[in-house]
Amino acid sequence: SNDPLVVFTPSGKRGRFPVGTPVLTAARQLGVDLDSVCGGRGICSKCQITPSYGEFSKHGVTVADDALSEWNKVEQRYKDKRGLIDGRRLGCQAKIEKDVVIDVPPESQVHKQVVRKRAEARDIVMNPSIRLFYVEVEEPDMHKPSGDLERLCEALKKQWDVKGVKADLHILRQMQPALRKGAWKVTVAVHLGVDRQSPRIMHIWPGYYEGSIYGLAVDLGSTTIAAHLCDLKSGEVLASSGIMNPQIRFGEDLMSRVSYAMMNKGGDQEMTRAVRDGMNALFVQISKEAQIDQALIMDAVFVCNPVMHHLFLGIDPFELGQAPFALATSDALALEARDLDLNLHPTARVYLLPCIAGHVGADAAAVALSEAPDKSEDLVLVVDVGTNAEILLGNNDKVLACSSPTGPAFEGAQISSGQRAAPGAIERVEINPITKEPRFRVIGSEIWSDEDGFEQSIATTGITGICGSGIIEVIAEMRLAGLLDASGLIGSAEQTGSVRCVPEGRTNAYLLWDGSAEGGPRITVTNPDIRAIQMAKAALYSGARLLMDKIGVDTVDRVVLAGAFGAHISAKHAMVLGMIPDCQLDKVTSAGNAAGTGARIALLNTNARREIEDTVRQIEKIETAVEPRFQEHFVNASAIPNSADPFPILES
Ligand code: FES
């Protein structure tokens, strides 16, 4: 045909269209992902495109403007009122005249990708469950009587192909004034549900609504509650904020909270109230920070461990405190925020990811969604280290999961000079293998300690203790420097030739820092400290090892360390201790807060929710408590690095 050829980039989709066809129409016919909220009326500017010939754009110079029809009035009006970047056109207004290559910039794509910073991480494809639609509704007519809602739904069907829309009473109450105020033009926020199966109007604005709507991705941990506030139109994270979990006053760890519920009548309800109150306070804080109206938060995704899951929902966690650790439900839950007393939009939706097993929660499911072991070619071990280590091992063939009770030692608890990772904590340690002298770095100070120059820097920061990553490093360094044997015993000054090995109780300790002359602390690493870390790391390793047995392998291809702790420990030191199985060091990476990222993926992409529900159903759950080999692995893994399993890569 002689019709002009139109090629869209980056999709590469192409077709011939009659002269005068609007670009948006061509895009729709070809299935090109080009956004539109106003339905081609020149109001929303979501349909912006850049005409260009060939693949190499000429740095903002419009070379192909003449290939689209004359700048038209609607665009001019838009440009005068709101501005339009040079070279950009409104896709619904610009019409095709000659052969043209049209670029759809990322911000004009509905399913735009939210880029994640880590090289190995998949980008997030936008597909939120709630979307905005601008519609023109037919005016009522006495001769064809029908309700305003019916005509609104008809318009949504005709103009947006959204069928079977329902509306709650609260929408019915606002709808008639909104329709009339907007002169029969309104913007509606519609919760589309999976596959647009059960669309529901959540909000109505007269005319074209310029603003955005928001969602929350919440990682509800036993110690902290962290949230990301996201723009549901752009996918952007507008603010991230966290608070301590107010349930801490009922017990530091999960089991003490379960027993609080058992020992105190109504104790579970008290804790449910505490966590919801805390969460509402966090929502106020994060909305302030992002300067948005809290009532425009319409969607929220929560990830948490099973005990927090039950306490948040108001379910007594009693059954989770005893074998066989039955969950009330392991399925994903789609609820309304008001059922959970959350102060968000009046009909805000809440989604909880599925739990994997009685000990492996929705937080682990979120890690699986973020790190996608089920899509990995090579065998990947993913560990989320907290007071319970949640462990996933697998590849695109199968994935196994278990949890292992590591206890709080990795967080600096149970350690004589231990503290949380905060300014003043020693976080990095090196010990010279010849002189056995340490140098270290303190959180809040950029520089490493050494003979000269350091004293001054600590005078301003002050050294207060040693955090989880610091304790891992110092113990591994002690082992490498020959101050510590494989069983975890610290040698004496005579044995090691280091005056820093001092007697303490019936064993020895290593003096890392003595600030007592200046009124500061004396920081030693004691044998009980080492014992606590040995127990914790043995629990972590034996969980991983058990999963490796089940798959029938002795090594893994990759290790991903998730969680705040995983972000701070050094791979080398973790391996020297035998926390994680032997692996190429450059194949050990940190994923940061993968549970929070998984929550964000589920918030921004409804398909991901279904995907993870399927994945979780297929994950094979291993209960460490009933596996006889777990004990054996645990005993072997108490040695540093291990008394039975080889670490050939580490040794070479
Ligand atoms: Fe809204 Fe073009 S589709 S301005």
Boltz pocket constraint, residues with backbone or C-beta under 6 A from the ligand:
constraints:
  - pocket:
      binder: B
      contacts: [[A, 24], [A, 35], [A, 36], [A, 37], [A, 38], [A, 39], [A, 40], [A, 41], [A, 42], [A, 43], [A, 44], [A, 45], [A, 46], [A, 47], [A, 90], [A, 91], [A, 92], [A, 93]]
      max_distance: 6.0
